[in-house]
């Protein structure tokens, strides 16, 4: 995998996993197991590494909150933590991005991104592009921008 961004297979995985519901991801996992006789997660782990692998595995567990609920205090806290994990420090703590982007529901994320804009003066897309590169940048952008 190049630092230029995702190759074809990675881009396909990103596109699918970042935009599917928990039920759809469970169906994909079951179909893959039936079709290939092995777990998709195992193959993803064999073909990827580092934080990109952790993000894909997190998405494959189909554990995203799918409610419409926005916890205002949590959204403010999430925005603050993402800011402190990226723009406000030298280097980037990608785990904080993973924790928020892979678990929170879409409405909550939209509120987090509004708050993030207030704190940082940047939109989340711009910050992800500044803080990340390659497949990790691609997957976080896809999650942040997907219409879940």
Rosetta blueprint (number, residue, H / E / L):
1 X L
2 X L
3 X L
4 X L
5 X L
6 X L
7 X L
8 X H
9 X H
10 X H
11 X H
12 X H
13 X H
14 X H
15 X H
16 X H
17 X H
18 X H
19 X H
20 X L
21 X L
22 X H
23 X H
24 X H
25 X H
26 X H
27 X H
28 X H
29 X H
30 X H
31 X H
32 X H
33 X H
34 X H
35 X H
36 X H
37 X L
38 X L
39 X L
40 X H
41 X H
42 X H
43 X H
44 X H
45 X H
46 X H
47 X H
48 X L
49 X L
50 X H
51 X H
52 X H
53 X H
54 X H
55 X H
56 X H
57 X H
58 X H
59 X H
60 X H
61 X L
62 X L
63 X L
64 X L
65 X L
66 X L
67 X L
68 X L
69 X L
70 X L
71 X L
72 X H
73 X H
74 X H
75 X H
76 X H
77 X H
78 X H
79 X H
80 X H
81 X H
82 X H
83 X H
84 X H
85 X H
86 X L
87 X L
88 X L
89 X L
90 X L
91 X L
92 X L
93 X L
94 X H
95 X H
96 X H
97 X H
98 X H
99 X H
100 X H
101 X H
102 X L
103 X L
104 X L
105 X L
106 X H
107 X H
108 X H
109 X H
110 X H
111 X H
112 X H
113 X H
114 X H
115 X H
116 X H
117 X H
118 X H
119 X H
120 X H
121 X L
122 X L
123 X L
124 X H
125 X H
126 X H
127 X H
128 X H
129 X H
130 X H
131 X H
132 X L
133 X L
134 X H
135 X H
136 X H
137 X H
138 X H
139 X H
140 X H
141 X H
142 X H
143 X H
144 X H
145 X H
146 X L
147 X L
148 X L
